[in-house]
Structure formats: C-alpha cells, structure tokens
Amino acid sequence: MSEQSGHTVPGDERPEARLERAVRAAEQALIEFEIAVETFRVEVENFSRLHHQKLGPMYTRLDELEALIAEAKAARTGDREDLRRAEEARALVMPMPGVEELFHDWLDSDGISDDAGAMLTDRPVRPPERVRPSEEVRRLYRELVRQAHPDLAQDEAERERRDAFIARVNAAYGRGEERLLRELAEEWAAGPEPERAEPEESGELYARLEWLARRKELLSLVAKELEDSAIGSMLRMAPDDPDRLLEEIAEQLLAQVAEREAALAAELAAG
C-alpha cells in the first residue's frame, strides 16, 4: 500500500490560522518594501544635499563665467543683441532669493528643516558624509525596522511608542550614524517585551489584509515619485555606487569650468 505524501494540517488548527499566516506574511513583505522605499528616499535626499553643498559653487562659477564671456563680447561688439544676452546672463548669476534662502535654509517644503530643528534643540548639525550609508549602517537599520516597525504594534499606545522610536532610527540612518544606531538597538532590546498577539477573528484578518494592500499601493506611489524625480532618475543610472556618480558630475563640471575660463580668456584677448 502506497503512503500519501504532503503536508497535513493539524486537526485542532483554528480555521483562521491560515489567514493569520497570510496576514503575518503580508506584514513582513510590507515592512521589507517600506525599508526599500525609505533607504532610496534617504539616498535621494542625501544626493540632493551633497550635490548642492559640493557642486553648488561650481554651478555658480559656470554662471559667472557665462556672464563674463557675454559681457566681454558685448563690450567688444556693442551689438544690441549681444548687450541683451549679456544682461540675461548676468541676471542668471543674481537670481531673486527664494524663501529658503531668505531664511538661510531654516525652511524647506516640509516646514522647519532638519538642520534648523537641530539648532533649535541644541542637537549637532550633521550633514551626510555619503549618498549611501555604509553596509553596516544599512544592516543595523534593516534589523531595527524589522523589530520595531509600528505595524507590529498590538495597541495604539504601542504604535505611538514605535512611531517615535522609528523616527529616531530613520534620522540616524539618514546621517549614517552607526554608533547611534547601535545605541538604539541596545535601547530597543532593553525595552518592554512585545505583547503576544491575541487570536483575531476572520473579519478582522480580512480587514487587516485590505489595509496592508492599500498601504502597499500608497508606498508604490511614493516609490514611483522618488524614481521619477530628477535626482531619482540620476541615481537609477548608478545603482551600485551613487557616491561615484557625484564624483563624476564634479569632474565634468571642473572640465566645463576650465573650458569656459579658456573661452573668457580668448574673448578678452580679442577685445
């Protein structure tokens, strides 16, 4: 007589047990997706900040050179069209300041900037050192989010505690602070044990699955917005080493500066 093979479900398993497993799997999948979206968001933000800090002066120098070249040509020719172009080039060098510039970077699109918040609360202002945090920082971050994610909370008070903690984790990750992430890991490990989840009814489980699906859709929109942004599109061209991409752009700008300086020298010599 042949034996039947396959997995047998225990006779005393609750009818909702399979649904509960599906919910737990969906929760973990959503957490992993959130980790991926947040890590990419940090890279986009860090690239933008470092691009502005490190390359901003080069762009300003290029604009200044373009204005000087146009002005030298206009002075040499006296042509009305050359004079108009010179005025336009000079106007680009001295744009009207935006709100962020007027408030010295204290404001951004979300209100008070991170740096301003740090100054107001006596926290040190720590600009990112790299576009992509180190592998160890990324490992610590992933482990902490998997343990402390707010979606794993069993009640509203626990969710609020996890929300506040994860906000600190995200901030430390964005700055690439390995030491602080280790301290946060120790803090979480020393905290209260998570309560054991009470068995849920089928209706609650289905509602949870629907909520997780909606949350996934919203995150997908956030991810697409990040990927379609100017910085996101650039980062997708260098997924393995975004920091090297920043260096390559700097090298290209230096070459352009040298070329425009030579063009200015030639224009002045012609005058």
N, C-alpha and C positions, 0 to 999 in steps of 0.2 A: 504494500500500500504506500503510495507516494505521500510525502508530507507537504502541506501547504506552507508556502513561504510568504513573508510580508510582515508589515508592522501591524500589530494588533492593539487596538485601543482598549485600555483597562475598562472593565465593565462598570466600575464605580466612578468613571470620569464624568464631571459635570457637563451638561450639553453645551454650556457656554465656554468650556475650556479651549476648544479650537479657535473660537472667536477671540478669546483673550490672547492667545498666542499671536493671532494675526494683528491685534492692536499693538502688542509689545514690539513685534517686528516692524510695524509701520512707524512707531515712535522712534525706534533706533535708526531707521532709514531717514526719517525727517531730521534727526539730530545730526547725522553724518552730512546731509545735504546743507543744513544750516552752517556747519563747520566749514564746508567748502565755499559757501557764499561769503561768509564773514572773512575768511582768510583772503579771498580775492578782493573783497572790499578794502581790506587793510592795505593790500598791495597797490590798489588804485589810489588810495588816499596818500600813502607814503610816496609813491612815484610823483604824484602831483606836487606834494610839498617839497620834495627834494629837487624836482625839476625847476620849481620856482626859486628855491634858495640857491642852487648851484648854477643853474643856467640862465636865470633871470638877468644877471649882469651882462651876459654875452648877447642876449637879445637886445638889451638896451644899447650896447655898444654898436651892434649892427644898425639899429635905427639911427643912431647918431652919425655913423659913417655915411649912411644913405643921404641924410640931410646935408652933411658937409659936402658930399660929392655934388648934390643937386645945387647947393648954394654956390659952389665954386664954378659950376658950369653956367649958372645964371649970371654970375658976375662977369664971366668971360664973354658971353654972347649978348647979354642984355635983351634977349628974346623974351617977349611977354609970356609965351607958353612955358619957357624954362623957369621964369620967375614964379609962375603959378605952381609948377611942380615943386620948386624949392620950398614954397610956403606950405604946401601939403605935406612934404616930407618932414619939415620942422614941426608941424602940428602933431605928427605921429610920435615925435620924441617927447612932447609935453602934453599928454592927454589930460582931460579933466579927471580929477581923482574920483574914485568910486567911494561908496560908503565905507568899505573895508579899509581903504587907505586913509580916509579921514579919521577913522577911529583906530588907526595903527594896528590893524589886524585883530582888534578886540571882537569884531563881529564877523560871523560867517552866515551861510544860508540857514543854519540851524539855530542862530542866536549867538550867545556867548561862545567864542571859540575855546578849544581845549587849552590853548596856551593862556588865554585870558583867565579862564577858570582856575588854572594852576596858580597864576599870580594872585588872584583874589583870595585863594585859600592857602597861600604860603607853600604850595607844592612846587617843587622844582620844575621848570620848563624843560622838557626833554624832547627835542626833535628826533625823528627816527634817524638811525645811522644807516640803515639799509632799506631798500624797497621790500625785500623778502626777508623776514626774520630767519634766524639760523634754524637748522634742522632740529636741534634740541629744544629750542623755544617752541617750534611748531608741535613737537611731540608732547611737551608739557601742556600746551594749550588744548590739544585734542583730548587728552586724558581728563583734564579738568572739566571741559564742557560735557563729556560723556557722563561724568559722575554728577555734576551739579546743575545740569540743564533744568530750567524751570518747568518744562513739560513733564518732568518726572515727579513733580510735587503731588502730594495727596490731598492737600487743602490749600486755601487761599493764603494763609499765613506763611506756609512753607514756600509757596510760589513767590511771595514777596521777598522772602529771605534769599531764595535762589536768584531772583532777578537782580537784587542788589549785588550779590556776590559775583555773578557772571558779568555785570557791568565793570567791576574792578578787574576781572580776568581779561575782558576784551581790551580795556585800556592798557594793561600791562603788556598784552600781546602786541598791540599796535606800536608800542615803543620798543618792542624787542627785549624786554627786561626779564632775562632768565632768572635772576636771583629773586625778583618779586614773585614770579610765577611759582617758584619752589616754595616760597613762604606761604603763598596762597594755597598750595597743595597741602602743606602741613596744617594750615588753619582749617581747611575743609575736613581733613582726616580726623582732626581733634574735635570736630563739631558733633552735634547730636546724630544718632543713627537714624536713617530714614525709616519712617513707619512702614510696616508691612501693608501692602495694598489689600483692601477688603474685596472679596469677590463682587463683581459687578453683574447687573442684570443685562440681558441681551439688548434691551433698548438703549441702555447707557453705552454699551460697547459699540453698537452701530452708530450712535451719535458721535462717539469719540473718533471712529474711523472717518466719518464725514468731516469732522473738524480738522483732522490731520490732512485730509485730501485738500480742503480749502487752504490750509496753511501752506501746503506744498505749492499750490497754484500761485499764491501771493509771493512766495520766495522765488518761484520761477520768473515772475515778472521783475523782481529786484535784480536777479542774476542777469536777465536779458538787458536790463537798463545799464548795468555795470559793463557788460560785454560790449554793448553798442556805443558806449561813451567814447570820446576821443582817446582818453588815457587807456581805457579798457581794450580798445582796438589795437593800440600800440603794444600793450602787454601780451596780447594773444599772439603777436608776431615773435615774441621771445619768451615762451612759457618756461623754458629751462633756467634762464638767467636774466631776470628783469634788471638787475643791477648793471650787468654788462651793457644792456640796451641804453641805459642812461649815459654810460661812458662813451658809447659810440655816437650818441647825439652830441655830446660835448666835443668830441673830436671833429665832427662835421661842422659844428659852429665855429670852432677855432680856425678851421680851414677857410670858412666863409669870411671871418673877420680879417684874416691875412689877405685874402683876395680883394676885399673892399678897401683895405688900407693901401694896397698897391694901386688900386683904381683911383683913390683920392690923391695919392702922390703924383700920378700921371696927369690928373686933371689940374692940379696946382702948378705942375711944371708947364703945362700947355698955356696956362694963363700968363 
